[in-house]
């Protein structure tokens, strides 16, 4: 991996891009990007979220950060369960 590629990875991760997106832009494998990020404290950053606003939980409306999954709809498992089974006979 070149120094230029390393700098690109750092910049893209700080902008919120995931491993696969970074790998595609830089032209190296996803595993190489992931390994570099883990060694350099860039792992676990937020996935790129489309739009300017922070998503709101579908159940309670509370804003949350969708780490690792830009399509996440709920802030917690509790909100997911409440929304999934509200008003129904589930579990009865």
C-alpha positions in Angstrom: 0.0 0.0 0.0 1.4 3.4 -1.0 1.5 6.5 1.3 -1.0 8.1 -1.1 -3.4 5.2 -0.6 -3.0 5.4 3.2 -3.8 9.2 3.2 -6.9 8.5 1.0 -8.1 5.8 3.4 -7.7 8.2 6.4 -9.5 11.0 4.6 -12.4 8.8 3.4 -12.9 7.1 6.8 -13.0 10.5 8.5 -15.6 11.6 6.0 -17.7 8.6 7.1 -17.2 6.1 4.3 -17.4 2.4 5.1 -14.7 -0.2 4.3 -16.2 -1.3 1.0 -16.7 2.2 -0.3 -13.1 3.2 0.7 -11.7 0.0 -0.9 -13.5 0.7 -4.2 -12.4 4.3 -4.3 -8.7 3.6 -3.4 -8.5 0.4 -5.5 -7.5 -2.1 -2.9 -9.3 -4.9 -1.1 -11.8 -4.4 1.7 -9.8 -6.6 4.0 -6.7 -4.5 3.5 -8.7 -1.3 4.3 -10.2 -2.9 7.4 -6.8 -4.1 8.6 -5.2 -0.7 8.1 -8.1 1.0 9.9 -7.9 -1.3 12.9 -4.2 -0.7 13.2 -4.6 3.1 12.9 -7.6 3.8 15.1 -10.0 4.3 12.3 -12.2 1.2 12.9 -15.8 1.5 14.1 -16.5 4.9 12.6 -20.0 5.8 11.5 -21.1 4.5 8.1 -21.9 7.3 5.6 -25.5 8.5 6.2 -27.3 10.0 3.2 -28.5 13.6 3.7 -27.6 16.3 6.2 -29.8 15.3 9.1 -29.4 12.6 11.8 -32.0 9.9 11.4 -34.8 9.7 13.9 -36.0 6.5 15.4 -39.1 5.2 13.6 -40.8 4.4 16.9 -39.9 7.2 19.4 -38.5 9.8 17.0 -35.3 10.2 19.1 -32.3 11.0 16.9 -29.6 8.4 16.9 -26.3 7.6 15.1 -26.5 4.6 12.7 -23.1 3.1 13.4 -22.2 0.4 10.8 -25.6 0.5 9.1 -26.8 3.6 7.3 -30.3 2.1 6.9 -30.9 1.5 10.6 -34.5 2.6 11.5 -34.6 2.2 15.3 -32.5 3.6 18.1 -32.7 0.4 20.2 -33.9 -3.1 20.2 -36.6 -2.1 22.6 -38.0 0.4 20.1 -37.9 -2.2 17.4 -39.9 -4.7 19.5 -42.4 -2.0 20.5 -43.0 -1.0 16.9 -43.0 -4.6 15.6 -45.6 -5.9 18.0 -47.7 -2.9 18.9 -51.4 -3.3 18.8 -51.2 -7.0 17.8 -51.7 -10.3 19.6 -48.0 -11.2 19.3 -46.9 -13.4 22.2 -50.4 -14.0 23.5 
